[in-house]
Amino acid sequence: MKRWWPLLFVSSVAAAEPRSFTHTYEYPTLASDTTEIQLWHRDVIRDAGFSGGETLEDELQVGFGVADQIEADVIAAVSDDGVALTFTSLRGEVRARLADRGEMPIDFAVHAGGGKEFGGRVYDAYARLVLARDFDRISVAGTGQILFRFGADAPTAKREYDGAAGVTYELAPRFHAGLEAWGTVDTDSRHAHSYELGPALAVRASQNLWLALSAGFGLTAESNDFDGRLILGFTR
């Protein structure tokens, strides 16, 4: 099925698998023996107009194509709440897809990972389901994730559900524009529902360099007022 993400040139250098969204994961995994570095930046404003309501989050993700359908990633995250820069977490993740794009009625992939949250004896483990489908120039994707926190210092809210979905359209061979929604449900907390919605843009700058950008705005009282994320990826 045609799409603008596949290889634009035949080369001995591996091509990237760009993202159309920043919260919704998509179907592709890295090709075998391919390495990709992703820089993630997120700006969250919880209480607009009040000092201390803005948090910056940054992640470094290094992925490696173990096989054509299996990818392994290491993810390091830091955050800045306006008071201090904190090393947030270190995680490992495995991603697997069951078939090539378009071979099944709905493209299907599963992710699983876990790691250490710093600042206490807190660990987490999570599983993620990814569904996607292409309709000529239109692509639709959805992600569902469940996360468990455990350890002596684990918070009261030990279980969390996250979901995201998006639709994007190929405006030009290297440019996608669409809409993305994402949210979190924390079943162990009174502040259980947080949902954001906004535009999603993606650009393939070259065969090996791409970026994705989204800007979300809160839909409920518990939501963030603003949630913006930028992802920059480089593949070799």
N, CA, C and O of each residue as an XYZ file, in Angstrom:
944
protein
N       0.848     -1.187      0.000
C       0.000      0.000      0.000
C       0.885      1.239      0.000
O       1.814      1.347      0.801
N       0.597      2.162     -0.891
C       1.476      3.306     -1.048
C       1.347      4.258      0.128
O       0.275      4.468      0.694
N       2.505      4.823      0.465
C       2.546      5.794      1.543
C       3.835      6.571      1.422
O       4.796      6.069      0.839
N       3.890      7.782      1.955
C       5.094      8.585      1.763
C       6.239      8.207      2.660
O       7.361      8.667      2.450
N       5.983      7.355      3.686
C       7.069      7.002      4.596
C       8.104      6.041      4.023
O       9.246      6.085      4.482
N       7.789      5.155      3.033
C       8.815      4.217      2.593
C      10.032      4.899      1.990
O      10.072      6.123      1.868
N      11.024      4.099      1.612
C      12.287      4.628      1.095
C      12.054      5.502     -0.119
O      11.280      5.159     -1.012
N      12.737      6.644     -0.139
C      12.686      7.533     -1.280
C      13.822      7.248     -2.250
O      13.728      7.591     -3.428
N      14.888      6.630     -1.777
C      16.037      6.340     -2.612
C      16.534      4.943     -2.284
O      16.333      4.451     -1.173
N      17.185      4.303     -3.252
C      17.830      3.032     -3.002
C      19.250      3.330     -2.559
O      20.010      3.951     -3.302
N      19.621      2.900     -1.365
C      20.917      3.269     -0.799
C      21.366      2.207      0.171
O      20.551      1.460      0.712
N      22.681      2.140      0.395
C      23.211      1.223      1.389
C      23.002      1.748      2.796
O      23.159      1.002      3.763
N      22.651      3.020      2.926
C      22.358      3.610      4.222
C      20.884      3.410      4.533
O      20.030      3.690      3.692
N      20.576      2.931      5.725
C      19.187      2.650      6.081
C      18.376      3.929      6.128
O      18.869      4.975      6.550
N      17.131      3.840      5.693
C      16.237      4.994      5.731
C      15.418      4.970      7.008
O      15.216      3.921      7.621
N      14.957      6.133      7.391
C      14.209      6.278      8.633
C      12.781      5.763      8.479
O      12.279      5.578      7.370
N      12.146      5.539      9.625
C      10.716      5.246      9.685
C      10.069      6.389     10.453
O       9.837      6.269     11.656
N       9.773      7.499      9.777
C       9.266      8.687     10.473
C       7.920      8.443     11.136
O       7.200      7.502     10.803
N       7.602      9.314     12.083
C       6.325      9.265     12.781
C       5.421     10.368     12.273
O       5.886     11.450     11.917
N       4.127     10.092     12.239
C       3.132     11.105     11.896
C       2.594     11.799     13.134
O       2.042     12.895     13.041
N       2.751     11.162     14.307
C       2.195     11.663     15.556
C       3.266     11.654     16.642
O       4.345     11.092     16.451
N       2.968     12.276     17.778
C       3.933     12.308     18.875
C       3.469     11.538     20.104
O       4.289     11.226     20.967
N       2.206     11.225     20.210
C       1.685     10.424     21.321
C       1.196      9.067     20.833
O       1.300      8.076     21.554
N       0.675      9.016     19.637
C       0.183      7.785     19.047
C       1.341      7.040     18.384
O       1.967      7.557     17.459
N       1.620      5.840     18.853
C       2.663      5.033     18.219
C       2.120      4.435     16.926
O       0.916      4.235     16.767
N       3.035      4.159     16.016
C       2.636      3.630     14.720
C       3.249      2.267     14.476
O       4.039      1.771     15.279
N       2.879      1.676     13.368
C       3.154      0.273     13.121
C       4.616     -0.073     12.852
O       5.068     -1.099     13.360
N       5.391      0.703     12.091
C       6.721      0.239     11.667
C       7.684     -0.006     12.826
O       7.590      0.619     13.882
N       8.606     -0.930     12.597
C       9.774     -1.111     13.447
C      11.014     -0.875     12.577
O      10.940     -0.912     11.349
N      12.145     -0.634     13.229
C      13.375     -0.401     12.483
C      13.797     -1.655     11.719
O      13.598     -2.776     12.186
N      14.378     -1.449     10.544
C      14.902     -2.568      9.770
C      16.076     -3.208     10.501
O      16.711     -2.576     11.345
N      16.355     -4.443     10.177
C      17.432     -5.173     10.826
C      18.762     -4.431     10.687
O      19.091     -3.925      9.615
N      19.524     -4.374     11.787
C      20.844     -3.732     11.846
C      20.790     -2.225     11.609
O      21.786     -1.621     11.211
N      19.636     -1.625     11.852
C      19.475     -0.176     11.726
C      19.446      0.454     13.114
O      18.843     -0.091     14.039
N      20.096      1.597     13.252
C      20.103      2.326     14.517
C      19.439      3.683     14.332
O      19.662      4.360     13.328
N      18.621      4.076     15.306
C      17.955      5.373     15.235
C      18.070      6.089     16.578
O      17.915      5.484     17.638
N      18.346      7.387     16.508
C      18.376      8.249     17.690
C      17.219      9.227     17.594
O      17.049      9.906     16.581
N      16.420      9.295     18.661
C      15.294     10.223     18.711
C      15.446     11.151     19.910
O      15.752     10.708     21.017
N      15.230     12.436     19.678
C      15.195     13.432     20.735
C      13.760     13.905     20.898
O      13.160     14.407     19.948
N      13.208     13.748     22.088
C      11.830     14.131     22.390
C      11.844     15.336     23.328
O      12.564     15.350     24.327
N      11.049     16.334     22.999
C      10.888     17.491     23.892
C       9.394     17.746     24.087
O       8.623     17.770     23.127
N       9.000     17.937     25.354
C       7.586     18.150     25.678
C       7.448     19.344     26.611
O       8.195     19.474     27.580
N       6.495     20.208     26.315
C       6.210     21.393     27.130
C       4.767     21.282     27.618
O       3.828     21.339     26.823
N       4.599     21.124     28.939
C       3.276     20.939     29.537
C       2.965     22.122     30.440
O       3.745     22.447     31.336
N       1.822     22.770     30.206
C       1.358     23.865     31.058
C       0.086     23.393     31.748
O      -0.934     23.142     31.107
N       0.171     23.277     33.067
C      -0.971     22.741     33.836
C      -1.926     23.839     34.270
O      -3.141     23.668     34.168
N      -1.407     24.964     34.752
C      -2.243     26.081     35.200
C      -1.742     27.350     34.516
O      -0.854     28.031     35.029
N      -2.308     27.657     33.377
C      -1.863     28.813     32.612
C      -2.024     30.094     33.424
O      -3.061     30.312     34.051
N      -1.002     30.937     33.410
C      -1.061     32.207     34.126
C      -0.503     32.144     35.526
O      -0.370     33.177     36.183
N      -0.164     30.933     36.011
C       0.391     30.797     37.365
C       1.821     30.290     37.274
O       2.118     29.394     36.484
N       2.713     30.866     38.088
C       4.104     30.430     38.097
C       4.185     29.003     38.614
O       3.419     28.598     39.489
N       5.118     28.255     38.062
C       5.290     26.871     38.485
C       4.345     25.914     37.806
O       4.350     24.721     38.111
N       3.523     26.413     36.879
C       2.574     25.536     36.204
C       3.111     24.918     34.934
O       2.384     24.194     34.254
N       4.372     25.181     34.587
C       4.954     24.676     33.351
C       6.047     23.661     33.661
O       6.888     23.882     34.532
N       6.022     22.549     32.936
C       7.033     21.505     33.088
C       7.596     21.159     31.721
O       6.854     20.997     30.753
N       8.911     21.047     31.653
C       9.593     20.632     30.435
C      10.105     19.214     30.607
O      10.708     18.883     31.627
N       9.865     18.386     29.614
C      10.318     16.999     29.668
C      11.127     16.690     28.406
O      10.733     17.060     27.300
N      12.255     16.013     28.585
C      13.099     15.641     27.447
C      13.487     14.178     27.557
O      13.749     13.668     28.646
N      13.520     13.508     26.402
C      13.906     12.106     26.352
C      14.923     11.879     25.240
O      14.870     12.510     24.184
N      15.839     10.972     25.502
C      16.750     10.463     24.483
C      16.415      8.993     24.283
O      16.495      8.194     25.217
N      16.037      8.644     23.054
C      15.700      7.265     22.737
C      16.672      6.739     21.689
O      16.864      7.357     20.642
N      17.279      5.600     21.977
C      18.176      4.941     21.032
C      17.574      3.588     20.689
O      17.403      2.739     21.564
N      17.252      3.388     19.419
C      16.635      2.152     18.976
C      17.537      1.370     18.041
O      18.361      1.944     17.329
N      17.376      0.043     18.049
C      18.165     -0.831     17.188
C      17.265     -1.904     16.601
O      16.468     -2.519     17.311
N      17.400     -2.124     15.293
C      16.627     -3.164     14.619
C      17.256     -4.523     14.855
O      18.238     -4.871     14.200
N      16.705     -5.297     15.780
C      17.221     -6.628     16.081
C      16.959     -7.563     14.905
O      17.823     -8.353     14.524
N      15.765     -7.467     14.337
C      15.368     -8.195     13.134
C      14.389     -7.293     12.392
O      14.019     -6.232     12.894
N      13.970     -7.707     11.205
C      13.106     -6.838     10.413
C      11.773     -6.547     11.092
O      11.115     -5.562     10.759
N      11.368     -7.387     12.032
C      10.094     -7.177     12.712
C      10.239     -6.989     14.214
O       9.236     -6.978     14.928
N      11.473     -6.838     14.716
C      11.698     -6.660     16.151
C      12.679     -5.515     16.370
O      13.730     -5.450     15.732
N      12.322     -4.616     17.277
C      13.144     -3.452     17.598
C      13.349     -3.377     19.113
O      12.433     -3.665     19.883
N      14.550     -2.990     19.533
C      14.849     -2.802     20.953
C      15.272     -1.355     21.175
O      16.026     -0.795     20.380
N      14.778     -0.743     22.274
C      15.037      0.666     22.561
C      15.483      0.865     23.994
O      15.058      0.144     24.897
N      16.354      1.860     24.195
C      16.720      2.344     25.515
C      16.286      3.798     25.597
O      16.576      4.583     24.694
N      15.582      4.173     26.690
C      14.964      5.490     26.809
C      15.384      6.127     28.129
O      15.124      5.576     29.198
N      16.031      7.282     28.055
C      16.418      8.053     29.240
C      15.647      9.362     29.233
O      15.562     10.029     28.202
N      15.073      9.742     30.401
C      14.209     10.918     30.468
C      14.633     11.839     31.601
O      15.044     11.385     32.668
N      14.527     13.152     31.351
C      14.751     14.175     32.373
C      13.581     15.147     32.336
O      12.877     15.238     31.330
N      13.369     15.882     33.442
C      12.291     16.863     33.501
C      12.759     18.099     34.250
O      13.648     18.031     35.099
N      12.144     19.231     33.922
C      12.451     20.511     34.570
C      11.129     21.163     34.950
O      10.353     21.562     34.082
N      10.876     21.270     36.264
C       9.629     21.856     36.752
C       9.775     23.329     37.127
O       8.898     23.896     37.779
N      10.884     23.948     36.716
C      11.123     25.343     37.050
C      11.908     25.522     38.331
O      12.358     26.625     38.643
N      12.073     24.440     39.072
C      12.847     24.474     40.314
C      14.170     23.742     40.151
O      15.218     24.235     40.566
N      14.112     22.553     39.538
C      15.325     21.747     39.368
C      15.184     20.854     38.150
O      14.079     20.497     37.740
N      16.331     20.503     37.581
C      16.386     19.540     36.493
C      16.583     18.160     37.100
O      17.546     17.936     37.832
N      15.673     17.230     36.800
C      15.661     15.928     37.452
C      15.793     14.811     36.434
O      15.120     14.809     35.404
N      16.672     13.856     36.735
C      16.754     12.637     35.931
C      15.552     11.786     36.309
O      15.473     11.277     37.428
N      14.618     11.632     35.379
C      13.318     11.052     35.706
C      13.314      9.532     35.680
O      12.876      8.895     36.638
N      13.800      8.941     34.583
C      13.682      7.498     34.457
C      14.652      6.952     33.421
O      15.182      7.686     32.586
N      14.871      5.637     33.500
C      15.640      4.900     32.498
C      14.883      3.616     32.223
O      14.583      2.849     33.138
N      14.572      3.386     30.936
C      13.729      2.250     30.577
C      14.317      1.489     29.396
O      15.110      2.021     28.619
N      13.910      0.236     29.284
C      14.186     -0.578     28.109
C      12.870     -1.030     27.511
O      11.900     -1.241     28.238
N      12.822     -1.180     26.200
C      11.558     -1.509     25.530
C      11.820     -2.386     24.316
O      12.825     -2.223     23.624
N      10.908     -3.314     24.064
C      10.953     -4.171     22.883
C       9.670     -3.963     22.088
O       8.578     -3.946     22.656
N       9.804     -3.804     20.767
C       8.646     -3.592     19.896
C       8.648     -4.662     18.804
O       9.685     -4.944     18.203
N       7.489     -5.247     18.557
C       7.392     -6.311     17.559
C       6.126     -6.132     16.729
O       5.057     -5.848     17.270
N       6.247     -6.296     15.433
C       5.081     -6.291     14.542
C       4.907     -7.694     13.984
O       5.876     -8.439     13.838
N       3.671     -8.044     13.675
C       3.365     -9.424     13.313
C       3.481     -9.705     11.827
O       3.622    -10.862     11.431
N       3.425     -8.667     10.988
C       3.473     -8.862      9.535
C       3.907     -7.564      8.888
O       4.054     -6.548      9.567
N       4.112     -7.586      7.587
C       4.446     -6.365      6.864
C       3.202     -5.518      6.672
O       2.075     -6.001      6.780
N       3.429     -4.252      6.387
C       2.326     -3.297      6.222
C       1.353     -3.758      5.124
O       1.759     -4.118      4.020
N       0.069     -3.733      5.464
C      -0.964     -4.049      4.495
C      -1.254     -5.523      4.315
O      -2.169     -5.870      3.568
N      -0.508     -6.413      4.973
C      -0.756     -7.839      4.818
C      -1.980     -8.290      5.603
O      -2.603     -9.293      5.253
N      -2.335     -7.560      6.664
C      -3.496     -7.885      7.480
C      -4.533     -6.772      7.330
O      -4.175     -5.655      6.957
N      -5.801     -7.046      7.610
C      -6.824     -5.990      7.515
C      -6.484     -4.777      8.363
O      -6.755     -3.643      7.968
N      -5.891     -5.013      9.527
C      -5.412     -3.937     10.394
C      -3.988     -4.277     10.811
O      -3.741     -5.355     11.351
N      -3.057     -3.375     10.567
C      -1.673     -3.598     10.980
C      -1.609     -3.634     12.505
O      -2.261     -2.838     13.180
N      -0.824     -4.556     13.036
C      -0.873     -4.889     14.457
C       0.542     -5.007     14.998
O       1.382     -5.682     14.403
N       0.809     -4.358     16.121
C       2.113     -4.460     16.773
C       1.934     -4.422     18.279
O       0.950     -3.882     18.786
N       2.895     -4.999     18.992
C       2.876     -4.991     20.458
C       4.226     -4.488     20.966
O       5.272     -4.799     20.396
N       4.187     -3.706     22.047
C       5.381     -3.192     22.703
C       5.333     -3.586     24.171
O       4.256     -3.654     24.762
N       6.495     -3.846     24.762
C       6.567     -4.134     26.191
C       7.873     -3.557     26.728
O       8.905     -3.587     26.058
N       7.807     -3.029     27.955
C       9.005     -2.428     28.519
C       8.907     -2.258     30.020
O       7.901     -2.594     30.645
N       9.969     -1.731     30.573
C      10.001     -1.475     32.006
C      11.286     -0.770     32.373
O      12.215     -0.686     31.570
N      11.333     -0.258     33.610
C      12.532      0.444     34.028
C      12.432      0.996     35.429
O      11.586      0.592     36.226
N      13.323      1.932     35.707
C      13.461      2.536     37.027
C      13.076      3.999     36.965
O      13.548      4.739     36.103
N      12.203      4.421     37.896
C      11.868      5.826     38.063
C      12.709      6.357     39.220
O      12.682      5.792     40.314
N      13.450      7.428     38.992
C      14.383      7.914     39.993
C      13.708      8.871     40.973
O      12.630      9.404     40.706
N      14.366      9.074     42.110
C      13.789      9.865     43.183
C      13.201      8.997     44.267
O      12.605      9.506     45.216
N      13.359      7.698     44.141
C      12.821      6.766     45.121
C      12.908      5.358     44.587
O      13.359      5.137     43.463
N      12.473      4.397     45.396
C      12.478      2.999     44.970
C      11.178      2.704     44.238
O      10.259      2.085     44.774
N      11.135      3.168     43.001
C       9.949      3.017     42.165
C      10.361      2.394     40.835
O      11.299      2.856     40.186
N       9.655      1.349     40.440
C       9.908      0.660     39.183
C       8.594      0.598     38.411
O       7.513      0.710     38.990
N       8.702      0.419     37.111
C       7.467      0.299     36.346
C       7.618     -0.741     35.249
O       8.725     -1.067     34.821
N       6.486     -1.249     34.809
C       6.404     -2.181     33.689
C       5.148     -1.830     32.895
O       4.132     -1.446     33.475
N       5.215     -1.958     31.593
C       4.066     -1.572     30.773
C       3.992     -2.418     29.508
O       4.980     -2.996     29.056
N       2.788     -2.467     28.959
C       2.531     -3.142     27.688
C       1.697     -2.215     26.824
O       0.846     -1.479     27.324
N       1.950     -2.257     25.523
C       1.295     -1.324     24.601
C       0.813     -2.075     23.361
O       1.530     -2.915     22.816
N      -0.396     -1.769     22.925
C      -0.973     -2.327     21.704
C      -1.084     -1.222     20.665
O      -1.565     -0.127     20.957
N      -0.635     -1.519     19.449
C      -0.643     -0.535     18.365
C      -1.453     -1.077     17.194
O      -1.199     -2.185     16.721
N      -2.423     -0.302     16.728
C      -3.240     -0.660     15.566
C      -3.156      0.456     14.537
O      -3.167      1.633     14.898
N      -3.072      0.103     13.259
C      -2.948      1.119     12.215
C      -3.560      0.606     10.915
O      -3.658     -0.598     10.681
N      -3.970      1.564     10.076
C      -4.531      1.217      8.764
C      -4.330      2.392      7.807
O      -4.527      3.547      8.183
N      -3.939      2.091      6.574
C      -3.771      3.107      5.545
C      -4.948      3.055      4.573
O      -5.417      1.980      4.200
N      -5.410      4.229      4.174
C      -6.446      4.363      3.160
C      -5.921      5.339      2.104
O      -6.242      6.527      2.128
N      -5.112      4.820      1.180
C      -4.463      5.646      0.172
C      -3.609      6.705      0.875
O      -2.615      6.349      1.507
N      -3.959      7.997      0.788
C      -3.160      9.050      1.405
C      -3.521      9.301      2.867
O      -2.850     10.082      3.542
N      -4.547      8.663      3.353
C      -4.974      8.838      4.741
C      -4.487      7.666      5.578
O      -4.613      6.512      5.167
N      -3.932      7.955      6.746
C      -3.495      6.920      7.680
C      -4.150      7.157      9.035
O      -4.251      8.289      9.508
N      -4.590      6.060      9.647
C      -5.236      6.101     10.952
C      -4.471      5.167     11.883
O      -4.096      4.063     11.490
N      -4.240      5.614     13.123
C      -3.511      4.786     14.086
C      -4.088      4.982     15.473
O      -4.630      6.038     15.796
N      -3.962      3.947     16.286
C      -4.420      4.011     17.662
C      -3.485      3.242     18.578
O      -2.904      2.234     18.175
N      -3.336      3.717     19.815
C      -2.434      3.105     20.786
C      -3.140      2.979     22.129
O      -3.809      3.911     22.576
N      -2.990      1.834     22.762
C      -3.478      1.645     24.115
C      -2.364      1.093     24.992
O      -1.647      0.183     24.576
N      -2.206      1.630     26.206
C      -1.112      1.201     27.081
C      -1.600      1.075     28.520
O      -2.411      1.872     28.990
N      -1.088      0.053     29.210
C      -1.312     -0.082     30.642
C       0.053     -0.107     31.322
O       0.960     -0.815     30.886
N       0.190      0.673     32.394
C       1.450      0.807     33.120
C       1.229      0.489     34.592
O       0.245      0.927     35.188
N       2.148     -0.272     35.175
C       2.103     -0.613     36.593
C       3.347     -0.058     37.277
O       4.455     -0.197     36.759
N       3.171      0.569     38.432
C       4.290      1.030     39.263
C       4.350      0.170     40.527
O       3.322     -0.155     41.121
N       5.549     -0.183     40.919
C       5.719     -0.991     42.130
C       7.053     -0.635     42.777
O       7.890      0.047     42.186
N       7.226     -1.109     43.993
C       8.412     -0.772     44.770
C       8.022     -0.124     46.082
O       6.874      0.277     46.270
N       8.993     -0.021     47.001
C       8.718      0.487     48.344
C       8.198      1.918     48.336
O       7.417      2.291     49.211
N       8.622      2.736     47.352
C       8.204      4.132     47.301
C       7.201      4.411     46.190
O       7.008      5.564     45.806
N       6.568      3.378     45.677
C       5.600      3.565     44.602
C       4.427      4.415     45.082
O       3.980      4.251     46.218
N       3.919      5.319     44.245
C       2.794      6.164     44.658
C       1.518      5.358     44.837
O       1.425      4.204     44.419
N       0.543      5.991     45.466
C      -0.743      5.324     45.662
C      -1.360      4.913     44.342
O      -1.941      3.835     44.221
N      -1.225      5.793     43.341
C      -1.737      5.484     42.000
C      -0.732      4.573     41.304
O       0.203      5.055     40.664
N      -0.917      3.272     41.424
C       0.047      2.314     40.904
C      -0.303      1.813     39.506
O       0.517      1.164     38.857
N      -1.501      2.105     39.046
C      -1.928      1.599     37.744
C      -2.441      2.758     36.898
O      -3.192      3.610     37.373
N      -2.025      2.774     35.646
C      -2.371      3.901     34.775
C      -2.660      3.381     33.376
O      -1.948      2.519     32.859
N      -3.720      3.918     32.767
C      -4.062      3.584     31.392
C      -3.854      4.825     30.518
O      -4.294      5.924     30.854
N      -3.184      4.620     29.406
C      -2.956      5.703     28.456
C      -3.463      5.280     27.084
O      -3.319      4.125     26.684
N      -4.056      6.226     26.370
C      -4.528      5.957     25.029
C      -4.299      7.137     24.116
O      -4.254      8.280     24.572
N      -4.154      6.874     22.841
C      -3.971      7.936     21.863
C      -4.447      7.442     20.510
O      -4.401      6.248     20.217
N      -4.906      8.376     19.691
C      -5.361      8.040     18.344
C      -5.168      9.245     17.448
O      -5.242     10.388     17.900
N      -4.920      8.982     16.169
C      -4.716     10.085     15.248
C      -5.057      9.710     13.825
O      -5.064      8.535     13.457
N      -5.338     10.718     13.039
C      -5.561     10.558     11.602
C      -4.714     11.603     10.889
O      -4.676     12.761     11.304
N      -4.041     11.202      9.826
C      -3.157     12.111      9.114
C      -3.327     11.954      7.608
O      -3.748     10.902      7.128
N      -2.998     13.009      6.868
C      -3.182     13.037      5.416
C      -1.886     13.484      4.738
O      -1.225     14.415      5.197
N      -1.536     12.820      3.658
C      -0.336     13.166      2.909
C      -0.609     14.372      2.009
O      -1.198     14.238      0.936
N      -0.175     15.547      2.461
C      -0.335     16.759      1.670
C       0.700     16.848      0.554
O       0.422     17.386     -0.517
N       1.888     16.321      0.808
C       2.984     16.297     -0.147
C       3.845     15.084      0.188
O       3.725     14.541      1.287
N       4.712     14.642     -0.725
C       5.495     13.431     -0.459
C       6.265     13.447      0.846
O       6.521     12.389      1.419
N       6.644     14.635      1.334
C       7.418     14.690      2.574
C       6.690     15.414      3.699
O       7.316     15.789      4.690
N       5.409     15.615      3.572
C       4.704     16.410      4.581
C       3.342     15.803      4.873
O       2.545     15.572      3.963
N       3.078     15.544      6.166
C       1.793     15.030      6.637
C       1.188     16.030      7.612
O       1.905     16.671      8.380
N      -0.116     16.156      7.576
C      -0.832     16.998      8.540
C      -2.077     16.249      8.989
O      -2.739     15.589      8.187
N      -2.393     16.357     10.283
C      -3.546     15.629     10.774
C      -3.985     16.114     12.144
O      -3.682     17.231     12.561
N      -4.706     15.242     12.827
C      -5.281     15.550     14.136
C      -4.988     14.380     15.062
O      -5.072     13.220     14.659
N      -4.641     14.698     16.313
C      -4.309     13.663     17.285
C      -4.963     13.962     18.629
O      -5.062     15.116     19.044
N      -5.407     12.900     19.300
C      -5.985     13.021     20.639
C      -5.316     11.996     21.546
O      -4.976     10.900     21.100
N      -5.126     12.348     22.823
C      -4.513     11.426     23.766
C      -5.044     11.697     25.168
O      -5.558     12.777     25.458
N      -4.910     10.700     26.025
C      -5.433     10.872     27.371
C      -4.899      9.832     28.327
O      -4.290      8.841     27.925
N      -5.146     10.083     29.629
C      -4.703      9.202     30.700
C      -5.843      8.966     31.670
O      -6.560      9.897     32.035
N      -6.008      7.725     32.086
C      -6.990      7.370     33.107
C      -6.245      6.689     34.247
O      -5.666      5.617     34.070
N      -6.264      7.312     35.404
C      -5.600      6.790     36.591
C      -6.680      6.258     37.519
O      -7.366      7.034     38.185
N      -6.836      4.935     37.567
C      -7.956      4.336     38.295
C      -7.801      4.424     39.810
O      -8.761      4.184     40.543
N      -6.605      4.764     40.287
C      -6.372      4.836     41.729
C      -6.326      6.264     42.250
O      -5.903      6.496     43.383
N      -6.756      7.224     41.436
C      -6.686      8.619     41.838
C      -8.020      9.313     41.567
O      -8.751      8.942     40.649
N      -8.322     10.316     42.371
C      -9.546     11.093     42.142
C      -9.442     11.916     40.861
O     -10.439     12.140     40.174
N      -8.231     12.363     40.547
C      -8.016     13.119     39.315
C      -7.726     12.111     38.205
O      -6.577     11.921     37.807
N      -8.785     11.470     37.713
C      -8.616     10.275     36.903
C      -8.536     10.541     35.405
O      -7.905      9.766     34.687
N      -9.142     11.591     34.919
C      -9.308     11.725     33.482
C      -8.609     12.980     32.963
O      -8.908     14.097     33.386
N      -7.675     12.773     32.042
C      -6.974     13.878     31.407
C      -6.948     13.612     29.911
O      -6.411     12.596     29.470
N      -7.531     14.529     29.117
C      -7.600     14.355     27.673
C      -7.160     15.634     26.970
O      -7.523     16.739     27.375
N      -6.363     15.465     25.900
C      -5.931     16.593     25.084
C      -6.192     16.290     23.610
O      -6.233     15.132     23.196
N      -6.366     17.344     22.838
C      -6.659     17.221     21.406
C      -5.995     18.373     20.678
O      -6.006     19.507     21.155
N      -5.403     18.074     19.498
C      -4.782     19.149     18.734
C      -4.197     18.674     17.419
O      -4.273     17.489     17.093
N      -3.612     19.593     16.660
C      -3.047     19.249     15.349
C      -1.734     18.492     15.483
O      -1.024     18.613     16.481
N      -1.427     17.705     14.447
C      -0.179     16.954     14.378
C       0.437     17.155     12.998
O      -0.234     16.985     11.980
N       1.702     17.514     12.970
C       2.425     17.754     11.724
C       3.660     16.873     11.678
O       4.266     16.593     12.712
N       4.037     16.433     10.480
C       5.220     15.598     10.324
C       5.934     15.975      9.032
O       5.301     16.207      8.002
N       7.265     16.032      9.102
C       8.080     16.405      7.948
C       9.232     15.420      7.828
O       9.914     15.119      8.807
N       9.440     14.923      6.617
C      10.632     14.117      6.347
C      11.645     15.022      5.670
O      11.534     15.305      4.477
N      12.637     15.478      6.434
C      13.609     16.438      5.914
C      14.556     15.801      4.908
O      14.974     16.451      3.949
N      14.900     14.520      5.121
C      15.781     13.799      4.213
C      15.506     12.317      4.373
O      14.592     11.924      5.097
N      16.290     11.502      3.706
C      16.111     10.061      3.798
C      16.310      9.568      5.224
O      15.716      8.566      5.622
N      17.136     10.258      5.992
C      17.498      9.785      7.318
C      17.075     10.704      8.456
O      17.292     10.370      9.621
N      16.479     11.852      8.150
C      16.139     12.830      9.184
C      14.670     13.221      9.067
O      14.185     13.515      7.975
N      13.962     13.224     10.201
C      12.538     13.557     10.192
C      12.171     14.231     11.510
O      12.916     14.166     12.487
N      11.011     14.876     11.517
C      10.495     15.469     12.746
C       8.978     15.386     12.774
O       8.319     15.375     11.734
N       8.442     15.327     13.979
C       6.996     15.303     14.201
C       6.665     16.295     15.309
O       7.426     16.448     16.265
N       5.536     16.961     15.175
C       5.165     18.032     16.105
C       3.670     17.969     16.375
O       2.873     17.767     15.458
N       3.292     18.144     17.646
C       1.877     18.209     18.003
C       1.666     19.285     19.061
O       2.579     19.628     19.812
N       0.447     19.810     19.103
C       0.070     20.807     20.105
C      -1.325     20.455     20.600
O      -2.296     20.547     19.850
N      -1.424     20.053     21.857
C      -2.707     19.626     22.399
C      -3.253     20.597     23.424
O      -2.503     21.266     24.135
N      -4.587     20.663     23.489
C      -5.277     21.546     24.421
C      -6.278     20.724     25.220
O      -6.967     19.859     24.677
N      -6.348     21.011     26.533
C      -7.142     20.204     27.444
C      -8.627     20.212     27.157
O      -9.189     21.225     26.739
N      -9.268     19.049     27.389
C     -10.702     18.895     27.152
C     -11.495     18.744     28.443
O     -12.720     18.863     28.428
N     -10.816     18.484     29.564
C     -11.500     18.324     30.845
C     -10.814     19.187     31.896
O      -9.733     19.725     31.658
N     -11.448     19.316     33.058
C     -10.888     20.125     34.138
C      -9.564     19.566     34.640
O      -8.714     20.323     35.110
N      -9.376     18.243     34.547
C      -8.143     17.618     35.005
C      -7.057     17.612     33.941
O      -5.935     17.188     34.218
N      -7.359     18.070     32.731
C      -6.398     18.030     31.633
C      -5.370     19.142     31.751
O      -5.579     20.130     32.455
N      -4.260     18.967     31.053
C      -3.292     20.040     30.913
C      -3.882     21.144     30.050
O      -4.602     20.868     29.090
N      -3.581     22.393     30.388
C      -4.065     23.493     29.554
C      -3.423     23.446     28.175
O      -4.067     23.734     27.166
N      -2.122     23.073     28.146
C      -1.405     22.957     26.884
C      -0.413     21.816     27.001
O       0.217     21.633     28.042
N      -0.278     21.048     25.922
C       0.647     19.915     25.899
C       1.258     19.849     24.501
O       0.636     19.343     23.567
N       2.480     20.364     24.362
C       3.161     20.371     23.074
C       4.343     19.433     23.077
O       5.057     19.327     24.074
N       4.557     18.742     21.955
C       5.678     17.801     21.890
C       6.323     17.866     20.508
O       5.644     17.979     19.488
N       7.651     17.792     20.504
C       8.444     17.757     19.274
C       9.355     16.544     19.341
O      10.006     16.305     20.358
N       9.401     15.772     18.252
C      10.290     14.616     18.143
C      11.163     14.808     16.907
O      10.669     15.092     15.816
N      12.478     14.647     17.101
C      13.437     14.712     16.013
C      14.151     13.378     15.936
O      14.715     12.916     16.928
N      14.133     12.746     14.749
C      14.734     11.426     14.610
C      15.790     11.389     13.527
O      15.655     12.021     12.479
N      16.867     10.621     13.805
C      17.951     10.427     12.835
C      18.282      8.947     12.788
O      18.489      8.319     13.827
N      18.333      8.383     11.576
C      18.529      6.949     11.385
C      19.762      6.660     10.544
O      20.050      7.351      9.567
N      20.493      5.603     10.957
C      21.598      5.101     10.148
C      21.544      3.577     10.095
O      22.391      2.951      9.459
